[in-house]
Each structure stands twice: as structure tokens, then as C-alpha cells.
Amino acid sequence: MRNSSRRCVRTGAASCRAPSSPPGPTAGGKVPNEEDVKAPRLNVDDVIVVKKSRIRTAIGGTVVGNFMEWFDFGIYGYLAVTLAVVFTSDLPDPWGLLVTLFGFAISFLVRPIGGLVLGPLGDRIGRQKVLFFTMAMMAVATALIGVLPTSSAIGLWAIVPLYFLKMVQGFSTGGEYAGATTYVSEFSPDKSRGFWASWLDVGSYVGFAAGASVVALTTIVTTNVWGETAMVDFGWRIPFLVAIPLGIVAIWFRLRIPETPSFEAARDDQNGTALAPESPFARHGIVGIIRYHWRTVLIGIALVAATNTAGYALTSYMPTYLESEVGVSNLGAAVATVPVLIVMSALLPLIGKLSDKIGRKPIYLIAAGSTIVLMIPAFAIMQIGEEWAVFIALAMVAIPVAFYVAVSASALPALFPTASRFGAMAIAYNISVSLFGGTTPLFSQALIEITGNTYMPAFYIMFFAALGAIAMLSMRESAKRPLLGSVPTVETVEEARELVEHQDEDPFIDTSTMPILTTRSPH
């Protein structure tokens, strides 16, 4: 055990606290009672202090990764018809499009594998190292798609390297969002975690809007200058190649971000004391996470499903729905979608800040409630088919999405203790996204084909909103509270001193969940 008398007010660097495990079963299986264990006491040296300038650097370094991930979604989704011609020209039209869209599905099938590998790895070697790795993989794979040979050059074999690169992207994104949300949550002060973490999804939706915009701009310029076949001839490569400078910038940002102080503290706790293997606060692999946190994982899966069925309907499915069921052109869908996404993104920090005041659970309740109230009217207005009607309908769909995603990056990681947070997040998030989020376009369209009812996507989204609302009732409120398995995080030393002084009457401080020294009464 290290010397705890030295100065150790943390400023985002490595921990220098003498740690111990939270109260729980002893090594012999005995559960100590109140006479055995005094309530752990916080000292100023225990509190993590992270300056606002370091928070901005950390948040910026993670936002770029989500931007890159959704930039790829945007360009691949809006280029799907063109890519079908480029890579499957020997196949009949319906099959060519399906084969191309299967590449999108492959990336989601691989995501859980990436999460299962990269999540526990992030709990073991650090968040920053894994996030740098995922960013590099993602940027390289996206750029390489832009230089692939086409079916006119090598026939149907052209689809093989495309599938491979989509698998690489899927593997990397399996660790990206789980790691990024873990990172921003651990680097954010407890009282403003909702605000800071919400910027992560600002990057997501701005990235998607940027991808759609690049495709639209490239289409307009190339067709006007080189003719109608320009996009198939070479124009499709341009949006993917734009990922090269974007990737360089993103990787540079990832190199600059430090490790989170909460992870450093948890790692020092693991190395400094022998946490009982059965302690839920110890670091666990996949089996241990399922064993000790399966209920919380199920809550996370339900919340992620509610969030992403609505989110992927707004982004990935709307271009298809508007074109096939409403008769709006692909370019028209992009023109309507991009401003909605930009406005929605601008609102996310405001909603995140609101969640810091009223809590994450009320925001989730607003999200689920507005989904159930607005989805049917939104799809009804969409059927009008006019540009103004499409814009209003998309804005109505975006309202619940904004409330969902504004708190996702702060609420979901807070479900799990620090030592296993990355791994648990990777399991819950990627399983849910793969089974429910990424399949939203497929299931929504299939339900329309089976029933002939164009409102089926709305019912599909509403169903998961109801499940998410039920799960939310069992969720632990995390606003204003330290993360499980972590000591409090503040912005200034003055805040740390005030927090320690008033810890006894502070309803948000529960030292039994924190890795601080436990003082035992003498026998």
C-alpha cells in the first residue's frame, strides 16, 4: 500500500491515493456489520480535480472519433444505390442493392465481437490506448474503400474487399462508442457530466450530416461538370477519400488525450489492495460482467434499443422510407434531413445540462413519452410528401431522439462500476445496437412489406420506447453523483474542500461505493 500522507489532490494525472475495496464480503465470506466497519470518510486528497481546460481537450479528442464513425454511416447510406452499380454491376438491380446493403449489416454483426475484445481490453490497459486503436482502424478502413477496384475491373470479387473493410469498421466501432462514453463520463465533473458527455453525440449526428452533405455536394458537382455517369465512374470515391485528412486530424487528437483519472485510480486500487474476486467493484472479464452485472446489462440493452431504433430510423432508414414509400428523391431526403440533424445536435448540450439539474431518468421519461405521442402523427405528416411536410415530420422524429441521445453518454456508463465499465458498456451497447438499432431499417421495411401498413416503423419504434421506459424505472439515478466505483470528480480544489466538509449531509455522496480507506473500529 502506498503512502497516503503525501499530497494527492488529483488534477487528471495518475492517482496517488491509498486505496481499499468498498465494504462488502471479506475474503472469508463474512459480511461486516456496522459495528465492524465505520463509514469510509472522504478526504480532500481523495477527490479528483479536473480543470475545465483538460475536460475540453478530453472531450474534443473523443468527439472526433464519433464524428468519423457516423461520417462513414452517412456516406455509405447515401451512396448505397451508386455502390450497388459500382460493386455488383453483374447482378440484377434488386440483388445488387441487397448485396451492397449487406455490407452495412456485416459491420453490425461484427460489432459485438469488437466490443467483447476491446471492452475488457480497455478495462485492463486503459481507455486512451484502445480509443487510439479504434480511431486508427476506422479511419484507415474508410479511406481504403475509396481506392477499391470495381466490378468492372475484377467482377463480383470486388465485393469481397468491401465486405472485409466493413468488417474492420464494425470491429473498431465495437469499442469506439463504449470507450468514448466511458472516457467522457470518467473525465467529466459529477455536477456537469450530462452537459460535457452530450457533446459526444453532437459529434455523431454532425458527422452523419457531414457525410450526407459531402455526398450531396459531390453528386451535384460531378454530375454538372462531368455528366450523369460521373458518380459511378469516379465520384463515389471522393467522399471516402475525404476520410484521409479527417482521419489524420482525428488520430492527432486521440494522441493528445490523457488517460482518465478515474481509470488511473481504479487501476491503482486493483494494484494496491487485494479486492476480493467476488466483489462487483473488482475488474471482471466477460463472464464476470455477466455474472455480477447481468441485471444492469439488461437495463442498458433496453435503453440502447429504445434510443437506437428511433435514432437509426431518423438517420439510416429515412432516406429509404422517403424514397420508396413517400416518393421523395434521395437528394430531397438529404436536403430535409441535414438541417434537422444540425439543429438537433445544437440542442443536445442544452438537454444534457438540463439532465444535470433534473436527472437522467426524467429526460429518459420525456424521450419515451414523446416517442409514443409523436411517432404516428410524424409518419402521417410525412405521407403528404411535400418538402415542408417532410421537414416537419423529421423534426418530430428528432425530438425524442434528441432527449434519448443527450443523456446516453452520461447515463449508460454510470450504470457500471469503474473497474469493469468499458467491458460492460461494450457488451450492453453492441449487443443492443446489433440486434435492434442496426436492424431498424431492415425490420421496418420488412414489416411494411408483410402488412402493407406504412405506419409499421412508427409502431416498431414505439414498442422499444415502452420497453425502455420500463427499464428506466429500475435504473439508478446518476445525476450529480460520483460514478460507481469512483471517488467524486470536481473542477476546482475549492469544490473538493467544500464537498468533503459537507459530505455527511450531501445526499449524493455514498462512500460505500468508493475505493477509499475504510476505517475499522477496534475490537
SVG drawing of the C-alpha trace seen along z (x, -y; Angstrom):
<svg xmlns="http://www.w3.org/2000/svg" viewBox="-52 -27 56 45">
<polyline fill="none" stroke="black" stroke-width="0.4" points="0.0,0.0 1.4,-3.4 2.0,-6.3 -1.2,-8.2 0.3,-11.1 1.8,-12.7 -0.1,-15.4 -2.5,-13.8 -5.2,-16.3 -5.6,-14.8 -5.6,-17.1 -6.2,-14.4 -2.9,-12.7 -2.2,-9.3 -3.7,-8.5 -1.6,-8.7 -4.3,-7.6 -4.0,-4.7 -7.0,-2.6 -9.1,0.2 -12.1,2.1 -15.6,0.8 -17.3,2.5 -18.5,5.9 -17.9,9.6 -14.5,10.3 -12.1,12.8 -13.6,15.4 -17.1,14.6 -18.1,12.8 -20.1,9.6 -19.0,6.9 -21.8,5.2 -22.0,1.6 -20.0,2.4 -17.2,3.9 -16.8,1.1 -17.1,-2.6 -18.4,-4.6 -15.5,-5.5 -14.6,-9.2 -13.6,-11.3 -10.5,-13.5 -9.7,-16.3 -6.8,-14.2 -9.4,-11.6 -11.3,-13.9 -10.4,-14.0 -9.9,-17.6 -10.0,-18.0 -9.6,-21.5 -12.0,-22.7 -9.2,-23.1 -8.3,-19.4 -12.0,-18.5 -12.3,-20.3 -9.2,-18.5 -10.5,-15.2 -14.0,-15.7 -12.6,-17.1 -10.4,-14.0 -13.3,-11.7 -15.9,-13.6 -13.8,-13.3 -14.0,-9.5 -17.8,-9.5 -17.8,-12.1 -15.7,-9.7 -17.9,-6.7 -21.1,-8.5 -19.5,-10.2 -18.9,-6.7 -22.6,-5.8 -23.7,-8.9 -21.6,-8.4 -22.3,-4.6 -26.0,-5.1 -26.5,-7.8 -24.2,-6.1 -25.8,-2.7 -27.6,-2.8 -24.4,-4.1 -22.2,-1.5 -24.6,1.3 -23.8,0.3 -20.1,-0.1 -19.5,3.2 -22.3,5.5 -22.9,4.4 -23.2,8.1 -26.2,8.7 -29.8,7.8 -30.9,4.5 -32.7,5.8 -30.0,8.2 -27.2,5.8 -28.7,3.3 -29.3,6.1 -25.7,7.3 -24.4,3.8 -26.6,3.2 -25.5,6.5 -22.1,4.8 -23.8,2.4 -25.3,5.3 -21.9,7.1 -20.4,4.2 -23.1,4.5 -22.7,8.3 -19.0,7.8 -19.6,5.0 -20.3,7.3 -17.1,9.2 -15.2,5.9 -16.9,5.0 -16.2,8.3 -12.5,8.0 -11.9,4.2 -14.1,3.6 -12.3,5.8 -9.0,4.7 -9.9,1.1 -10.5,2.0 -7.1,3.7 -4.7,1.4 -6.6,-1.9 -9.3,-3.8 -6.9,-6.1 -4.9,-3.3 -8.0,-1.4 -9.6,-4.6 -6.5,-5.5 -6.5,-2.0 -10.2,-2.1 -9.8,-5.6 -6.8,-4.4 -8.6,-1.3 -11.8,-3.2 -10.0,-6.0 -7.8,-3.6 -10.7,-1.3 -12.9,-4.2 -10.2,-5.7 -9.3,-2.3 -12.9,-1.8 -12.2,-4.8 -9.4,-3.1 -11.0,0.4 -11.3,2.0 -14.8,2.1 -16.7,4.9 -15.9,3.6 -12.3,4.4 -12.4,7.7 -16.1,8.8 -18.1,9.8 -14.9,10.3 -15.0,6.6 -17.5,7.1 -15.0,9.2 -12.6,6.4 -15.6,4.1 -17.0,6.6 -13.7,7.0 -13.2,3.3 -16.8,3.0 -15.9,5.8 -12.8,3.9 -15.0,0.8 -17.5,2.9 -14.8,4.3 -13.4,0.9 -16.8,-0.7 -17.5,2.2 -15.0,0.5 -15.5,-3.1 -18.8,-4.3 -18.5,-2.2 -15.0,-3.5 -15.8,-7.1 -18.8,-7.2 -16.8,-5.6 -14.0,-8.1 -16.1,-11.3 -18.1,-10.2 -14.9,-9.5 -13.4,-12.8 -16.5,-14.9 -17.2,-16.5 -20.1,-14.9 -22.3,-18.0 -21.9,-18.7 -21.4,-15.2 -24.6,-15.4 -23.5,-18.6 -20.0,-17.5 -20.9,-14.0 -23.7,-15.2 -21.0,-16.6 -20.1,-13.1 -23.3,-12.6 -23.1,-16.1 -20.1,-14.7 -22.2,-11.6 -25.0,-13.5 -22.9,-16.3 -20.7,-13.5 -23.7,-11.9 -24.9,-15.3 -21.4,-15.9 -21.4,-12.6 -24.7,-13.2 -23.7,-16.7 -20.4,-15.6 -22.3,-13.0 -24.9,-15.6 -22.2,-18.2 -20.1,-15.6 -23.2,-14.4 -24.1,-18.0 -20.6,-19.0 -19.6,-15.8 -22.8,-15.4 -22.9,-19.1 -19.3,-19.1 -18.7,-15.5 -22.2,-14.2 -24.7,-11.8 -22.3,-8.9 -19.6,-10.7 -20.6,-9.4 -20.5,-5.8 -17.2,-6.4 -15.2,-8.0 -17.3,-10.5 -18.2,-7.8 -14.6,-7.6 -14.4,-11.3 -16.4,-11.1 -14.4,-8.1 -11.1,-9.8 -12.2,-12.8 -11.7,-10.5 -7.9,-10.7 -7.4,-14.3 -10.3,-13.9 -8.6,-10.7 -5.2,-12.4 -6.8,-15.2 -8.8,-12.7 -5.8,-10.5 -3.8,-13.6 -6.5,-14.5 -6.5,-10.9 -2.8,-11.1 -3.2,-14.2 -5.9,-13.0 -4.7,-11.7 -5.9,-8.6 -8.9,-9.3 -8.2,-9.9 -11.0,-7.5 -9.3,-4.7 -5.9,-5.6 -7.5,-5.5 -9.2,-2.2 -6.0,-0.6 -4.1,-1.8 -6.8,-0.3 -6.5,3.0 -2.7,3.0 -2.7,1.6 -5.0,3.9 -6.4,7.4 -10.0,6.8 -12.0,10.0 -12.6,11.6 -16.3,11.8 -16.6,8.1 -18.7,6.4 -16.3,3.5 -13.3,5.6 -12.3,5.8 -14.1,8.6 -13.9,10.2 -16.9,11.1 -18.0,14.0 -17.7,11.9 -19.5,8.9 -22.5,11.2 -22.4,12.9 -22.3,9.7 -24.0,7.1 -26.5,9.0 -29.5,7.1 -27.8,3.8 -26.7,5.0 -30.3,5.8 -31.3,2.3 -28.6,0.9 -29.7,3.1 -33.3,1.9 -32.3,-1.8 -29.9,-1.4 -32.6,0.3 -35.1,-2.5 -32.5,-5.1 -31.2,-3.5 -34.4,-2.3 -35.5,-5.9 -32.0,-7.2 -31.4,-4.8 -34.9,-5.4 -34.1,-9.1 -30.7,-8.7 -30.3,-5.4 -33.9,-4.4 -35.5,-7.7 -33.7,-8.1 -35.1,-4.6 -38.6,-5.3 -38.9,-8.7 -37.8,-7.4 -39.8,-4.1 -42.9,-4.9 -43.4,-8.7 -41.8,-9.3 -39.1,-11.9 -35.8,-11.8 -32.6,-10.8 -31.3,-14.3 -34.5,-15.7 -34.3,-13.4 -30.7,-14.7 -31.8,-18.3 -34.6,-17.7 -32.5,-15.5 -29.3,-17.6 -30.8,-20.8 -32.9,-18.7 -29.8,-16.8 -27.8,-20.1 -30.5,-21.8 -30.9,-18.6 -27.2,-18.4 -27.2,-22.0 -29.8,-21.2 -28.0,-18.2 -25.8,-20.1 -28.8,-22.1 -30.7,-18.9 -27.6,-17.4 -27.3,-20.5 -31.0,-20.1 -30.3,-16.5 -27.7,-17.7 -30.4,-19.7 -33.5,-17.4 -31.8,-14.0 -31.3,-11.5 -34.4,-9.5 -36.8,-12.4 -35.1,-13.0 -35.4,-9.4 -39.1,-9.6 -39.6,-12.6 -37.9,-10.7 -40.0,-7.6 -43.2,-9.6 -42.6,-11.9 -41.8,-8.8 -45.2,-7.3 -47.0,-10.6 -45.3,-11.8 -44.4,-8.8 -47.8,-8.2 -48.5,-11.9 -45.0,-12.3 -45.4,-9.4 -48.9,-10.7 -47.5,-14.2 -44.7,-12.5 -47.2,-10.9 -48.1,-14.3 -44.9,-14.2 -44.2,-17.9 -40.8,-19.2 -42.3,-21.3 -44.2,-18.3 -41.1,-16.0 -39.1,-18.6 -41.8,-18.9 -42.2,-15.1 -38.4,-14.6 -38.3,-17.3 -41.0,-15.5 -39.0,-12.2 -35.9,-14.1 -37.5,-15.4 -37.4,-12.1 -34.1,-11.2 -32.6,-14.4 -33.7,-13.6 -32.5,-10.0 -29.0,-10.7 -28.4,-13.8 -28.1,-11.6 -26.9,-8.3 -23.2,-9.1 -23.6,-10.2 -26.3,-7.7 -25.2,-4.4 -21.6,-4.3 -22.8,-5.3 -24.7,-2.0 -21.5,-0.1 -18.5,-0.3 -15.3,-1.9 -13.1,1.3 -15.5,3.1 -17.2,0.1 -15.7,0.3 -16.3,4.0 -19.9,3.9 -20.7,0.9 -19.3,2.7 -21.4,5.8 -24.7,3.9 -24.3,1.3 -23.1,3.5 -25.5,6.4 -28.4,4.0 -27.2,1.9 -26.6,5.1 -29.9,6.8 -32.2,3.8 -30.6,0.5 -28.8,1.5 -31.6,3.8 -34.2,1.0 -34.2,0.3 -34.5,4.0 -37.2,4.8 -39.2,1.6 -39.2,2.2 -40.0,5.9 -43.0,5.1 -44.3,2.7 -43.9,5.4 -45.6,8.1 -48.6,5.9 -48.9,3.3 -49.1,0.7 -46.7,-2.2 -47.1,-3.1 -45.4,0.1 -42.0,-1.7 -43.7,-4.0 -45.2,-1.1 -41.8,0.7 -40.1,-2.4 -42.9,-2.9 -42.6,0.7 -39.0,0.3 -39.8,-3.1 -42.2,-1.3 -39.5,1.3 -37.0,-1.5 -39.5,-3.3 -39.9,-0.1 -36.2,0.4 -35.7,-3.2 -37.8,-2.7 -35.2,-0.2 -32.3,-2.4 -30.2,-4.1 -30.3,-7.8 -26.7,-9.0 -27.0,-12.8 -24.9,-14.8 -23.4,-11.6 -19.9,-10.2 -19.6,-7.2 -19.9,-3.8 -16.5,-2.6 -15.0,-6.1 -14.4,-9.0 -16.0,-12.4 -14.8,-14.5 -14.9,-18.3 -13.3,-21.2 -11.5,-23.0 -9.7,-22.3 -12.2,-24.7 -15.1,-22.5 -13.2,-19.5 -12.8,-21.1 -16.5,-22.1 -17.6,-18.7 -15.5,-17.0 -16.7,-19.5 -20.4,-18.8 -20.2,-15.1 -22.3,-14.0 -25.4,-15.9 -24.8,-15.5 -27.4,-13.1 -25.3,-12.4 -22.3,-11.0 -22.2,-7.3 -18.7,-6.4 -19.5,-2.7 -19.2,-2.7 -15.9,-4.5 -12.4,-3.0 -11.2,-4.9 -9.8,-3.8 -12.3,-2.1 -11.6,-2.6 -12.5,0.3 -13.4,-0.1 -11.1,1.7 -12.1,5.0"/>
</svg>
